[in-house]
């Protein structure tokens, strides 16, 4: 399945391959994308968040804020924001909080 394939990201003059499972969340900041990974240092690439979202095309990734894309498999709690299993808080867009939380709950229930 496509969602099991690694993601190939151009970094410098090379390519880094990431498992979708290892991506905790990604944040966009000043023309850079910082991809936070489980058990590894964040990876910085010159991409837009929209580009990563389109590349992943995976239901476990949810755009929860203008600057954040979260891997729902790593969410421990969903409240006003997402609390990840590693203790990191990822913000949820205030204007769309209800829809984002509903999408999270639908994803969570679809796993069972």
N, CA, C and O atoms as a GROMACS GRO file, in nm:
protein
  448
    1UNK      N    1   0.083  -0.119   0.000
    1UNK     CA    2   0.000   0.000   0.000
    1UNK      C    3   0.086   0.125   0.000
    1UNK      O    4   0.196   0.126   0.055
    2UNK      N    5   0.035   0.228  -0.063
    2UNK     CA    6   0.110   0.354  -0.075
    2UNK      C    7   0.145   0.414   0.061
    2UNK      O    8   0.252   0.473   0.077
    3UNK      N    9   0.055   0.400   0.159
    3UNK     CA   10   0.079   0.460   0.290
    3UNK      C   11   0.188   0.386   0.367
    3UNK      O   12   0.229   0.434   0.473
    4UNK      N   13   0.234   0.273   0.318
    4UNK     CA   14   0.342   0.199   0.384
    4UNK      C   15   0.479   0.234   0.324
    4UNK      O   16   0.582   0.204   0.384
    5UNK      N   17   0.478   0.296   0.206
    5UNK     CA   18   0.603   0.329   0.140
    5UNK      C   19   0.674   0.443   0.212
    5UNK      O   20   0.609   0.531   0.269
    6UNK      N   21   0.808   0.444   0.211
    6UNK     CA   22   0.879   0.556   0.272
    6UNK      C   23   0.858   0.684   0.191
    6UNK      O   24   0.824   0.681   0.072
    7UNK      N   25   0.880   0.795   0.257
    7UNK     CA   26   0.871   0.926   0.194
    7UNK      C   27   1.012   0.969   0.155
    7UNK      O   28   1.102   0.964   0.238
    8UNK      N   29   1.031   1.010   0.030
    8UNK     CA   30   1.162   1.056  -0.017
    8UNK      C   31   1.163   1.208  -0.017
    8UNK      O   32   1.084   1.271  -0.087
    9UNK      N   33   1.253   1.266   0.062
    9UNK     CA   34   1.263   1.411   0.072
    9UNK      C   35   1.400   1.457   0.024
    9UNK      O   36   1.502   1.408   0.072
   10UNK      N   37   1.403   1.551  -0.070
   10UNK     CA   38   1.531   1.605  -0.113
   10UNK      C   39   1.590   1.693  -0.003
   10UNK      O   40   1.526   1.788   0.043
   11UNK      N   41   1.711   1.662   0.039
   11UNK     CA   42   1.780   1.740   0.141
   11UNK      C   43   1.918   1.771   0.087
   11UNK      O   44   1.999   1.681   0.064
   12UNK      N   45   1.945   1.900   0.066
   12UNK     CA   46   2.072   1.939   0.007
   12UNK      C   47   2.083   1.879  -0.133
   12UNK      O   48   1.996   1.898  -0.218
   13UNK      N   49   2.191   1.805  -0.154
   13UNK     CA   50   2.210   1.740  -0.284
   13UNK      C   51   2.171   1.593  -0.281
   13UNK      O   52   2.192   1.520  -0.378
   14UNK      N   53   2.115   1.550  -0.170
   14UNK     CA   54   2.078   1.410  -0.157
   14UNK      C   55   1.930   1.391  -0.128
   14UNK      O   56   1.850   1.484  -0.143
   15UNK      N   57   1.896   1.272  -0.086
   15UNK     CA   58   1.758   1.237  -0.054
   15UNK      C   59   1.757   1.163   0.079
   15UNK      O   60   1.841   1.077   0.104
   16UNK      N   61   1.661   1.198   0.163
   16UNK     CA   62   1.641   1.129   0.289
   16UNK      C   63   1.510   1.053   0.278
   16UNK      O   64   1.409   1.107   0.233
   17UNK      N   65   1.512   0.926   0.320
   17UNK     CA   66   1.392   0.844   0.318
   17UNK      C   67   1.340   0.828   0.459
   17UNK      O   68   1.413   0.788   0.550
   18UNK      N   69   1.213   0.861   0.478
   18UNK     CA   70   1.150   0.853   0.609
   18UNK      C   71   1.033   0.757   0.606
   18UNK      O   72   0.957   0.753   0.509
   19UNK      N   73   1.020   0.681   0.711
   19UNK     CA   74   0.901   0.600   0.730
   19UNK      C   75   0.790   0.694   0.778
   19UNK      O   76   0.816   0.784   0.859
   20UNK      N   77   0.671   0.676   0.729
   20UNK     CA   78   0.560   0.759   0.775
   20UNK      C   79   0.538   0.743   0.925
   20UNK      O   80   0.498   0.838   0.993
   21UNK      N   81   0.564   0.624   0.977
   21UNK     CA   82   0.545   0.598   1.121
   21UNK      C   83   0.636   0.684   1.207
   21UNK      O   84   0.599   0.721   1.318
   22UNK      N   85   0.756   0.716   1.158
   22UNK     CA   86   0.851   0.790   1.241
   22UNK      C   87   0.822   0.940   1.245
   22UNK      O   88   0.876   1.011   1.330
   23UNK      N   89   0.738   0.990   1.156
   23UNK     CA   90   0.705   1.133   1.154
   23UNK      C   91   0.602   1.160   1.264
   23UNK      O   92   0.491   1.107   1.262
   24UNK      N   93   0.640   1.245   1.360
   24UNK     CA   94   0.548   1.285   1.467
   24UNK      C   95   0.458   1.398   1.418
   24UNK      O   96   0.335   1.390   1.425
   25UNK      N   97   0.523   1.503   1.370
   25UNK     CA   98   0.451   1.618   1.314
   25UNK      C   99   0.549   1.701   1.234
   25UNK      O  100   0.670   1.684   1.244
   26UNK      N  101   0.493   1.790   1.155
   26UNK     CA  102   0.576   1.882   1.077
   26UNK      C  103   0.527   2.022   1.104
   26UNK      O  104   0.407   2.046   1.119
   27UNK      N  105   0.621   2.115   1.109
   27UNK     CA  106   0.584   2.255   1.129
   27UNK      C  107   0.654   2.341   1.025
   27UNK      O  108   0.770   2.321   0.991
   28UNK      N  109   0.578   2.437   0.976
   28UNK     CA  110   0.629   2.529   0.876
   28UNK      C  111   0.674   2.656   0.946
   28UNK      O  112   0.604   2.711   1.030
   29UNK      N  113   0.796   2.701   0.909
   29UNK     CA  114   0.847   2.823   0.971
   29UNK      C  115   0.946   2.890   0.878
   29UNK      O  116   1.050   2.832   0.844
   30UNK      N  117   0.915   3.010   0.838
   30UNK     CA  118   1.005   3.095   0.759
   30UNK      C  119   1.068   3.022   0.640
   30UNK      O  120   1.190   3.007   0.635
   31UNK      N  121   0.988   2.977   0.548
   31UNK     CA  122   1.034   2.914   0.424
   31UNK      C  123   1.102   2.779   0.446
   31UNK      O  124   1.165   2.726   0.354
   32UNK      N  125   1.089   2.724   0.564
   32UNK     CA  126   1.145   2.593   0.593
   32UNK      C  127   1.038   2.505   0.654
   32UNK      O  128   0.938   2.552   0.709
   33UNK      N  129   1.061   2.378   0.642
   33UNK     CA  130   0.972   2.280   0.702
   33UNK      C  131   1.056   2.199   0.800
   33UNK      O  132   1.159   2.143   0.763
   34UNK      N  133   1.013   2.193   0.925
   34UNK     CA  134   1.083   2.114   1.025
   34UNK      C  135   0.998   1.990   1.051
   34UNK      O  136   0.883   1.999   1.095
   35UNK      N  137   1.057   1.874   1.021
   35UNK     CA  138   0.986   1.747   1.039
   35UNK      C  139   1.039   1.682   1.167
   35UNK      O  140   1.156   1.644   1.175
   36UNK      N  141   0.952   1.672   1.265
   36UNK     CA  142   0.988   1.614   1.394
   36UNK      C  143   0.967   1.463   1.385
   36UNK      O  144   0.862   1.415   1.343
   37UNK      N  145   1.072   1.389   1.427
   37UNK     CA  146   1.071   1.243   1.411
   37UNK      C  147   1.088   1.174   1.546
   37UNK      O  148   1.152   1.227   1.637
   38UNK      N  149   1.031   1.055   1.556
   38UNK     CA  150   1.045   0.975   1.678
   38UNK      C  151   1.189   0.928   1.691
   38UNK      O  152   1.243   0.866   1.599
   39UNK      N  153   1.250   0.956   1.804
   39UNK     CA  154   1.384   0.906   1.833
   39UNK      C  155   1.495   0.964   1.748
   39UNK      O  156   1.603   0.904   1.739
   40UNK      N  157   1.472   1.079   1.686
   40UNK     CA  158   1.576   1.139   1.601
   40UNK      C  159   1.563   1.291   1.606
   40UNK      O  160   1.460   1.345   1.647
   41UNK      N  161   1.668   1.357   1.564
   41UNK     CA  162   1.665   1.502   1.555
   41UNK      C  163   1.567   1.545   1.446
   41UNK      O  164   1.547   1.472   1.349
   42UNK      N  165   1.506   1.663   1.460
   42UNK     CA  166   1.419   1.712   1.352
   42UNK      C  167   1.498   1.730   1.223
   42UNK      O  168   1.617   1.759   1.223
   43UNK      N  169   1.428   1.713   1.116
   43UNK     CA  170   1.487   1.728   0.983
   43UNK      C  171   1.432   1.857   0.923
   43UNK      O  172   1.311   1.878   0.920
   44UNK      N  173   1.521   1.945   0.875
   44UNK     CA  174   1.478   2.071   0.813
   44UNK      C  175   1.496   2.063   0.662
   44UNK      O  176   1.603   2.027   0.613
   45UNK      N  177   1.391   2.096   0.590
   45UNK     CA  178   1.395   2.095   0.443
   45UNK      C  179   1.332   2.225   0.392
   45UNK      O  180   1.252   2.288   0.461
   46UNK      N  181   1.369   2.262   0.271
   46UNK     CA  182   1.312   2.382   0.208
   46UNK      C  183   1.190   2.340   0.127
   46UNK      O  184   1.193   2.335   0.004
   47UNK      N  185   1.084   2.312   0.198
   47UNK     CA  186   0.957   2.271   0.137
   47UNK      C  187   0.847   2.352   0.201
   47UNK      O  188   0.866   2.418   0.303
   48UNK      N  189   0.732   2.347   0.140
   48UNK     CA  190   0.611   2.404   0.199
   48UNK      C  191   0.532   2.290   0.262
   48UNK      O  192   0.542   2.176   0.219
   49UNK      N  193   0.456   2.324   0.364
   49UNK     CA  194   0.375   2.223   0.431
   49UNK      C  195   0.275   2.160   0.334
   49UNK      O  196   0.247   2.041   0.342
   50UNK      N  197   0.221   2.240   0.244
   50UNK     CA  198   0.128   2.188   0.143
   50UNK      C  199   0.193   2.078   0.059
   50UNK      O  200   0.129   1.979   0.025
   51UNK      N  201   0.321   2.096   0.027
   51UNK     CA  202   0.392   1.997  -0.055
   51UNK      C  203   0.408   1.865   0.019
   51UNK      O  204   0.389   1.758  -0.039
   52UNK      N  205   0.442   1.873   0.148
   52UNK     CA  206   0.455   1.750   0.227
   52UNK      C  207   0.320   1.681   0.241
   52UNK      O  208   0.310   1.560   0.227
   53UNK      N  209   0.217   1.759   0.268
   53UNK     CA  210   0.083   1.703   0.283
   53UNK      C  211   0.039   1.630   0.156
   53UNK      O  212  -0.017   1.521   0.163
   54UNK      N  213   0.066   1.690   0.040
   54UNK     CA  214   0.031   1.628  -0.088
   54UNK      C  215   0.114   1.502  -0.113
   54UNK      O  216   0.063   1.404  -0.167
   55UNK      N  217   0.240   1.505  -0.074
   55UNK     CA  218   0.327   1.388  -0.093
   55UNK      C  219   0.280   1.272  -0.006
   55UNK      O  220   0.279   1.157  -0.051
   56UNK      N  221   0.243   1.299   0.117
   56UNK     CA  222   0.205   1.193   0.210
   56UNK      C  223   0.073   1.126   0.169
   56UNK      O  224   0.063   1.003   0.170
   57UNK      N  225  -0.027   1.206   0.134
   57UNK     CA  226  -0.160   1.152   0.098
   57UNK      C  227  -0.196   1.032   0.186
   57UNK      O  228  -0.215   0.921   0.137
   58UNK      N  229  -0.205   1.055   0.314
   58UNK     CA  230  -0.220   0.949   0.412
   58UNK      C  231  -0.322   0.995   0.517
   58UNK      O  232  -0.308   1.104   0.572
   59UNK      N  233  -0.425   0.914   0.546
   59UNK     CA  234  -0.528   0.958   0.640
   59UNK      C  235  -0.479   0.980   0.782
   59UNK      O  236  -0.546   1.047   0.861
   60UNK      N  237  -0.362   0.926   0.816
   60UNK     CA  238  -0.313   0.946   0.953
   60UNK      C  239  -0.255   1.086   0.974
   60UNK      O  240  -0.231   1.125   1.088
   61UNK      N  241  -0.232   1.160   0.866
   61UNK     CA  242  -0.178   1.296   0.877
   61UNK      C  243  -0.290   1.397   0.861
   61UNK      O  244  -0.364   1.394   0.763
   62UNK      N  245  -0.301   1.486   0.958
   62UNK     CA  246  -0.408   1.585   0.961
   62UNK      C  247  -0.349   1.724   0.973
   62UNK      O  248  -0.265   1.750   1.059
   63UNK      N  249  -0.393   1.812   0.886
   63UNK     CA  250  -0.352   1.954   0.893
   63UNK      C  251  -0.437   2.016   1.003
   63UNK      O  252  -0.555   2.043   0.984
   64UNK      N  253  -0.375   2.038   1.118
   64UNK     CA  254  -0.450   2.085   1.235
   64UNK      C  255  -0.433   2.234   1.259
   64UNK      O  256  -0.496   2.291   1.349
   65UNK      N  257  -0.348   2.297   1.179
   65UNK     CA  258  -0.317   2.439   1.197
   65UNK      C  259  -0.252   2.485   1.067
   65UNK      O  260  -0.201   2.402   0.991
   66UNK      N  261  -0.254   2.612   1.041
   66UNK     CA  262  -0.191   2.664   0.920
   66UNK      C  263  -0.046   2.620   0.908
   66UNK      O  264   0.004   2.597   0.797
   67UNK      N  265   0.022   2.607   1.020
   67UNK     CA  266   0.165   2.576   1.020
   67UNK      C  267   0.199   2.436   1.069
   67UNK      O  268   0.317   2.404   1.084
   68UNK      N  269   0.100   2.351   1.094
   68UNK     CA  270   0.128   2.219   1.151
   68UNK      C  271   0.050   2.107   1.082
   68UNK      O  272  -0.067   2.122   1.046
   69UNK      N  273   0.119   1.996   1.065
   69UNK     CA  274   0.061   1.871   1.014
   69UNK      C  275   0.098   1.765   1.117
   69UNK      O  276   0.216   1.746   1.145
   70UNK      N  277   0.000   1.695   1.173
   70UNK     CA  278   0.027   1.601   1.281
   70UNK      C  279  -0.003   1.458   1.237
   70UNK      O  280  -0.097   1.433   1.161
   71UNK      N  281   0.078   1.364   1.287
   71UNK     CA  282   0.054   1.222   1.264
   71UNK      C  283  -0.038   1.175   1.377
   71UNK      O  284   0.003   1.168   1.492
   72UNK      N  285  -0.162   1.143   1.342
   72UNK     CA  286  -0.262   1.108   1.442
   72UNK      C  287  -0.228   0.981   1.519
   72UNK      O  288  -0.279   0.959   1.629
   73UNK      N  289  -0.142   0.897   1.464
   73UNK     CA  290  -0.101   0.775   1.535
   73UNK      C  291  -0.017   0.806   1.658
   73UNK      O  292   0.001   0.720   1.744
   74UNK      N  293   0.035   0.928   1.669
   74UNK     CA  294   0.119   0.966   1.783
   74UNK      C  295   0.044   1.053   1.884
   74UNK      O  296   0.104   1.100   1.981
   75UNK      N  297  -0.085   1.076   1.861
   75UNK     CA  298  -0.163   1.160   1.952
   75UNK      C  299  -0.205   1.078   2.074
   75UNK      O  300  -0.264   0.971   2.061
   76UNK      N  301  -0.173   1.131   2.193
   76UNK     CA  302  -0.213   1.066   2.318
   76UNK      C  303  -0.348   1.120   2.366
   76UNK      O  304  -0.431   1.045   2.417
   77UNK      N  305  -0.367   1.252   2.349
   77UNK     CA  306  -0.492   1.317   2.391
   77UNK      C  307  -0.525   1.429   2.295
   77UNK      O  308  -0.436   1.496   2.242
   78UNK      N  309  -0.654   1.450   2.275
   78UNK     CA  310  -0.702   1.561   2.193
   78UNK      C  311  -0.791   1.648   2.281
   78UNK      O  312  -0.897   1.605   2.327
   79UNK      N  313  -0.746   1.771   2.304
   79UNK     CA  314  -0.822   1.866   2.386
   79UNK      C  315  -0.834   1.995   2.306
   79UNK      O  316  -0.884   1.995   2.194
   80UNK      N  317  -0.788   2.105   2.365
   80UNK     CA  318  -0.781   2.230   2.289
   80UNK      C  319  -0.670   2.222   2.185
   80UNK      O  320  -0.677   2.288   2.082
   81UNK      N  321  -0.570   2.141   2.214
   81UNK     CA  322  -0.460   2.110   2.123
   81UNK      C  323  -0.435   1.960   2.131
   81UNK      O  324  -0.497   1.891   2.212
   82UNK      N  325  -0.344   1.909   2.048
   82UNK     CA  326  -0.308   1.769   2.052
   82UNK      C  327  -0.188   1.749   2.145
   82UNK      O  328  -0.089   1.821   2.134
   83UNK      N  329  -0.198   1.653   2.234
   83UNK     CA  330  -0.085   1.612   2.317
   83UNK      C  331  -0.030   1.484   2.256
   83UNK      O  332  -0.102   1.384   2.246
   84UNK      N  333   0.095   1.486   2.214
   84UNK     CA  334   0.156   1.368   2.156
   84UNK      C  335   0.208   1.276   2.265
   84UNK      O  336   0.225   1.318   2.380
   85UNK      N  337   0.234   1.152   2.229
   85UNK     CA  338   0.281   1.052   2.326
   85UNK      C  339   0.415   1.089   2.388
   85UNK      O  340   0.447   1.044   2.497
   86UNK      N  341   0.493   1.172   2.319
   86UNK     CA  342   0.624   1.213   2.374
   86UNK      C  343   0.614   1.338   2.462
   86UNK      O  344   0.715   1.389   2.510
   87UNK      N  345   0.491   1.388   2.483
   87UNK     CA  346   0.471   1.505   2.568
   87UNK      C  347   0.466   1.638   2.496
   87UNK      O  348   0.446   1.742   2.559
   88UNK      N  349   0.484   1.638   2.365
   88UNK     CA  350   0.479   1.761   2.285
   88UNK      C  351   0.334   1.802   2.261
   88UNK      O  352   0.247   1.719   2.235
   89UNK      N  353   0.309   1.932   2.271
   89UNK     CA  354   0.177   1.986   2.238
   89UNK      C  355   0.182   2.042   2.096
   89UNK      O  356   0.273   2.118   2.062
   90UNK      N  357   0.086   2.005   2.013
   90UNK     CA  358   0.075   2.056   1.876
   90UNK      C  359  -0.055   2.135   1.869
   90UNK      O  360  -0.162   2.082   1.901
   91UNK      N  361  -0.049   2.261   1.826
   91UNK     CA  362  -0.169   2.345   1.828
   91UNK      C  363  -0.275   2.302   1.726
   91UNK      O  364  -0.244   2.248   1.620
   92UNK      N  365  -0.399   2.329   1.764
   92UNK     CA  366  -0.514   2.308   1.675
   92UNK      C  367  -0.569   2.446   1.640
   92UNK      O  368  -0.586   2.530   1.728
   93UNK      N  369  -0.597   2.468   1.514
   93UNK     CA  370  -0.653   2.595   1.467
   93UNK      C  371  -0.785   2.623   1.538
   93UNK      O  372  -0.876   2.540   1.536
   94UNK      N  373  -0.796   2.738   1.602
   94UNK     CA  374  -0.913   2.773   1.682
   94UNK      C  375  -1.040   2.774   1.597
   94UNK      O  376  -1.142   2.717   1.637
   95UNK      N  377  -1.035   2.838   1.479
   95UNK     CA  378  -1.154   2.849   1.395
   95UNK      C  379  -1.211   2.714   1.351
   95UNK      O  380  -1.331   2.703   1.327
   96UNK      N  381  -1.127   2.614   1.340
   96UNK     CA  382  -1.170   2.484   1.289
   96UNK      C  383  -1.159   2.374   1.394
   96UNK      O  384  -1.159   2.256   1.360
   97UNK      N  385  -1.149   2.411   1.521
   97UNK     CA  386  -1.122   2.312   1.625
   97UNK      C  387  -1.224   2.198   1.623
   97UNK      O  388  -1.184   2.082   1.631
   98UNK      N  389  -1.352   2.228   1.614
   98UNK     CA  390  -1.456   2.124   1.618
   98UNK      C  391  -1.437   2.026   1.502
   98UNK      O  392  -1.442   1.905   1.523
   99UNK      N  393  -1.416   2.076   1.380
   99UNK     CA  394  -1.398   1.989   1.263
   99UNK      C  395  -1.270   1.905   1.274
   99UNK      O  396  -1.269   1.788   1.237
  100UNK      N  397  -1.165   1.964   1.326
  100UNK     CA  398  -1.038   1.892   1.340
  100UNK      C  399  -1.051   1.782   1.445
  100UNK      O  400  -1.005   1.670   1.422
  101UNK      N  401  -1.114   1.812   1.557
  101UNK     CA  402  -1.134   1.710   1.660
  101UNK      C  403  -1.227   1.600   1.610
  101UNK      O  404  -1.207   1.483   1.641
  102UNK      N  405  -1.328   1.637   1.532
  102UNK     CA  406  -1.417   1.536   1.472
  102UNK      C  407  -1.339   1.446   1.378
  102UNK      O  408  -1.359   1.324   1.378
  103UNK      N  409  -1.251   1.503   1.297
  103UNK     CA  410  -1.169   1.424   1.205
  103UNK      C  411  -1.077   1.330   1.283
  103UNK      O  412  -1.058   1.215   1.243
  104UNK      N  413  -1.021   1.378   1.393
  104UNK     CA  414  -0.937   1.293   1.477
  104UNK      C  415  -1.017   1.176   1.532
  104UNK      O  416  -0.971   1.062   1.528
  105UNK      N  417  -1.137   1.204   1.584
  105UNK     CA  418  -1.220   1.098   1.642
  105UNK      C  419  -1.262   0.996   1.536
  105UNK      O  420  -1.264   0.876   1.563
  106UNK      N  421  -1.296   1.043   1.416
  106UNK     CA  422  -1.330   0.950   1.306
  106UNK      C  423  -1.211   0.861   1.273
  106UNK      O  424  -1.227   0.740   1.254
  107UNK      N  425  -1.093   0.919   1.266
  107UNK     CA  426  -0.972   0.841   1.236
  107UNK      C  427  -0.948   0.738   1.346
  107UNK      O  428  -0.923   0.621   1.319
  108UNK      N  429  -0.956   0.782   1.470
  108UNK     CA  430  -0.934   0.693   1.584
  108UNK      C  431  -1.032   0.576   1.581
  108UNK      O  432  -0.991   0.461   1.599
  109UNK      N  433  -1.160   0.604   1.557
  109UNK     CA  434  -1.261   0.498   1.554
  109UNK      C  435  -1.241   0.405   1.432
  109UNK      O  436  -1.274   0.287   1.441
  110UNK      N  437  -1.189   0.456   1.322
  110UNK     CA  438  -1.169   0.374   1.202
  110UNK      C  439  -1.062   0.267   1.224
  110UNK      O  440  -1.055   0.170   1.148
  111UNK      N  441  -0.979   0.284   1.325
  111UNK     CA  442  -0.872   0.187   1.352
  111UNK      C  443  -0.925   0.063   1.422
  111UNK      O  444  -0.854  -0.037   1.433
  112UNK      N  445  -1.050   0.069   1.472
  112UNK     CA  446  -1.105  -0.044   1.547
  112UNK      C  447  -1.217  -0.111   1.474
  112UNK      O  448  -1.275  -0.208   1.523
   0.00000   0.00000   0.00000
